[in-house]
Amino acid sequence: MASESKTERKPKILCLHGFRTSGAILRKQVQRWPTSVLHQFHLHFIDDSIPSKGKSDVEGIYDPPYFEWFGTSEDPTNYENLESSIEFIESYMLEHGPFDGLLGFSQGAMLSAALALLQARGVALTKVPKIKFVIVISSSKLQSSSLAARIVYSTSIACPSLHFLSEEDFWMPSGLKLLQSFVEPLVIHHSKGHIVPRLDEKSLKIVNGFIQKVSKL
């Protein structure tokens, strides 16, 4: 009974994959982390409902199928299918939740951060419990679309957040600005670029500290 109780207290996390990849691919990327970290969460990896509409950068590295949370047209601020993806995520959370937090990489990280902010503003995920924390890897802010304008990035929210940033990542400048949207964000800096990095001794200590914090929420 004691072990069952302990298992039930593990934070349950919905994991959102990167652009034109998949939940299975993100699972493999996150499995670079030590089992001592991964066993402290219940991780749910999902695919979006939108198949990739173009070539994936991971072709030849990871097997298809590939998906995208939203696409872009010639106008980089026009996020095609973004709102339908948000509705899809909320439906999944209603059916398989409740979820304590969100974890995302790249486009999935951008969406994870945006969802926490939108929920805090009462704009999205209104049918599910409050997101208690986010883990965003190689994230950035949504550009000035109509939905992004409703996020209000300039006002921070008291949602614990862990951010992975790399100076070799082309999203680094926007990722730094995203920190301003969260109260007391924790940051892991690494040199590996736009990837899910392995955890060295220093970053492992930060991750474990974050886990201890959010496990009490």
C-alpha positions as CSV (number, residue, x, y, z in Angstrom):
1,M,0.0,0.0,0.0
2,A,2.8,2.4,0.8
3,S,4.5,1.9,-2.5
4,E,1.1,2.4,-4.3
5,S,0.6,5.7,-2.5
6,K,4.1,6.8,-3.5
7,T,3.5,5.9,-7.1
8,E,0.2,7.9,-7.1
9,R,2.1,11.0,-6.0
10,K,4.4,11.1,-9.0
11,P,3.7,14.1,-11.1
12,K,1.8,13.2,-14.3
13,I,3.2,15.1,-17.3
14,L,1.9,15.5,-20.8
15,C,4.8,15.6,-23.3
16,L,4.6,17.6,-26.5
17,H,7.0,16.7,-29.4
18,G,8.8,19.0,-31.7
19,F,7.9,20.2,-35.2
20,R,7.5,17.4,-37.7
21,T,8.5,14.7,-35.3
22,S,6.3,12.6,-33.0
23,G,5.6,11.5,-29.4
24,A,7.7,8.3,-30.0
25,I,10.6,10.4,-31.1
26,L,10.4,12.7,-28.1
27,R,10.3,9.6,-25.9
28,K,13.6,8.5,-27.3
29,Q,15.1,11.9,-26.9
30,V,14.0,12.2,-23.3
31,Q,15.3,8.7,-22.5
32,R,18.8,10.2,-22.7
33,W,18.1,11.4,-19.1
34,P,18.9,9.1,-16.2
35,T,16.3,6.6,-15.1
36,S,16.6,8.2,-11.6
37,V,14.9,11.3,-13.1
38,L,12.5,9.6,-15.4
39,H,11.1,7.3,-12.7
40,Q,10.0,10.3,-10.7
41,F,7.4,11.2,-13.3
42,H,4.5,9.6,-15.2
43,L,5.3,10.7,-18.7
44,H,2.6,10.6,-21.5
45,F,3.9,11.2,-25.0
46,I,1.3,12.0,-27.6
47,D,1.2,12.8,-31.3
48,D,-0.8,15.8,-32.6
49,S,-3.6,15.0,-35.0
50,I,-2.0,17.0,-37.8
51,P,0.3,14.9,-40.1
52,S,3.5,16.7,-41.3
53,K,2.8,18.8,-44.3
54,G,6.4,18.9,-45.4
55,K,9.9,17.4,-45.1
56,S,11.0,16.6,-41.5
57,D,14.5,17.5,-40.4
58,V,14.8,14.1,-38.6
59,E,14.1,12.0,-41.7
60,G,16.8,9.3,-41.8
61,I,17.4,9.7,-38.1
62,Y,14.0,8.8,-36.7
63,D,11.3,6.8,-38.4
64,P,8.0,8.3,-39.5
65,P,5.2,9.2,-39.1
66,Y,5.8,12.8,-38.3
67,F,3.4,15.4,-37.0
68,E,3.3,19.2,-36.4
69,W,1.3,21.1,-33.8
70,F,0.9,24.0,-36.2
71,G,2.3,25.1,-39.6
72,T,3.4,28.5,-40.9
73,S,2.6,30.1,-44.2
74,E,4.6,32.9,-45.9
75,D,3.5,35.0,-43.0
76,P,5.6,33.7,-40.0
77,T,3.0,35.0,-37.5
78,N,0.2,33.0,-39.1
79,Y,0.1,29.7,-37.2
80,E,-2.1,27.3,-39.2
81,N,-4.1,24.9,-37.1
82,L,-2.8,26.2,-33.8
83,E,-6.2,26.6,-32.2
84,S,-7.4,23.2,-33.3
85,S,-4.2,21.7,-31.8
86,I,-5.0,23.4,-28.5
87,E,-8.5,21.9,-28.6
88,F,-7.0,18.5,-29.3
89,I,-4.7,18.8,-26.3
90,E,-7.5,19.8,-24.0
91,S,-9.6,16.9,-25.2
92,Y,-6.7,14.5,-24.5
93,M,-6.2,16.0,-21.1
94,L,-9.9,15.6,-20.2
95,E,-9.8,12.0,-21.3
96,H,-6.5,10.9,-19.9
97,G,-5.8,13.4,-17.1
98,P,-5.6,15.1,-14.8
99,F,-2.1,16.2,-15.7
100,D,0.1,18.1,-13.3
101,G,2.5,19.6,-15.8
102,L,3.6,19.9,-19.4
103,L,7.0,19.1,-21.0
104,G,7.8,20.1,-24.5
105,F,10.7,20.3,-26.9
106,S,11.1,23.0,-29.7
107,Q,7.6,23.6,-31.1
108,G,6.1,21.5,-28.3
109,A,8.0,23.7,-25.8
110,M,6.7,26.9,-27.4
111,L,3.2,25.4,-27.1
112,S,3.7,24.2,-23.6
113,A,4.7,27.6,-22.3
114,A,1.9,29.3,-24.3
115,L,-0.7,26.9,-22.9
116,A,0.3,27.7,-19.3
117,L,0.1,31.4,-20.0
118,L,-3.2,31.1,-21.9
119,Q,-4.7,29.0,-19.1
120,A,-3.6,31.6,-16.5
121,R,-5.3,34.3,-18.6
122,G,-8.5,32.2,-18.8
123,V,-8.2,31.9,-22.6
124,A,-7.4,28.2,-23.0
125,L,-7.6,24.8,-21.2
126,T,-10.5,26.2,-19.2
127,K,-12.0,22.7,-18.8
128,V,-9.0,21.0,-17.1
129,P,-7.2,21.5,-13.8
130,K,-4.6,24.2,-13.5
131,I,-1.2,23.3,-15.0
132,K,1.2,23.2,-12.0
133,F,4.5,23.5,-13.8
134,V,6.2,23.4,-17.2
135,I,9.5,22.0,-18.5
136,V,10.5,23.6,-21.8
137,I,13.4,22.6,-23.9
138,S,14.6,24.9,-26.7
139,S,11.6,27.0,-26.4
140,S,10.6,30.5,-27.7
141,K,7.7,32.8,-27.7
142,L,4.9,32.7,-30.2
143,Q,5.2,35.6,-32.6
144,S,2.6,38.4,-32.8
145,S,-0.4,36.4,-33.9
146,S,-3.9,37.1,-32.6
147,L,-3.5,34.3,-30.1
148,A,-0.1,35.4,-29.0
149,A,-1.4,38.9,-28.3
150,R,-3.9,37.3,-25.8
151,I,-1.1,35.5,-23.9
152,V,0.4,38.8,-22.6
153,Y,4.0,37.6,-22.3
154,S,5.0,40.8,-20.5
155,T,3.1,39.8,-17.3
156,S,4.7,36.8,-15.4
157,I,2.7,34.0,-13.9
158,A,3.5,32.0,-10.7
159,C,3.9,28.7,-12.5
160,P,7.1,26.9,-11.7
161,S,9.1,26.5,-14.9
162,L,12.4,24.8,-15.9
163,H,14.0,26.1,-19.1
164,F,16.8,24.4,-21.2
165,L,18.7,27.0,-23.2
166,S,21.8,26.8,-25.4
167,E,23.9,29.6,-26.9
168,E,24.2,27.4,-30.0
169,D,20.4,27.4,-30.4
170,F,18.8,29.8,-33.0
171,W,15.8,30.1,-30.6
172,M,18.0,31.3,-27.7
173,P,17.1,35.1,-27.9
174,S,13.4,34.4,-27.8
175,G,13.9,31.7,-25.2
176,L,15.6,34.2,-22.9
177,K,12.7,36.6,-23.3
178,L,10.3,33.9,-22.4
179,L,11.9,33.7,-19.0
180,Q,10.2,37.0,-18.2
181,S,6.8,35.4,-18.4
182,F,7.4,33.1,-15.4
183,V,8.1,34.0,-11.7
184,E,11.5,32.6,-10.6
185,P,12.2,30.4,-13.6
186,L,14.9,27.7,-13.3
187,V,17.4,27.6,-16.2
188,I,19.8,24.9,-17.4
189,H,22.4,26.2,-19.9
190,H,24.1,23.8,-22.2
191,S,26.2,23.9,-25.3
192,K,24.5,21.3,-27.5
193,G,22.2,23.5,-29.6
194,H,18.6,22.7,-30.5
195,I,18.3,19.3,-28.9
196,V,17.1,17.5,-25.8
197,P,20.5,17.5,-24.0
198,R,21.9,14.8,-21.7
199,L,22.1,15.8,-18.0
200,D,25.5,16.5,-16.6
201,E,26.2,16.6,-12.9
202,K,25.2,20.3,-12.6
203,S,22.0,20.1,-14.6
204,L,21.0,16.9,-12.9
205,K,21.2,18.7,-9.6
206,I,18.9,21.5,-10.9
207,V,16.4,18.9,-12.3
208,N,16.2,17.0,-9.1
209,G,15.7,20.2,-7.2
210,F,12.8,21.1,-9.5
211,I,11.3,17.7,-9.2
212,Q,11.3,18.0,-5.4
213,K,9.6,21.4,-5.7
214,V,6.8,20.4,-8.1
215,S,6.2,17.0,-6.3
216,K,4.9,19.0,-3.4
217,L,2.3,21.0,-5.4
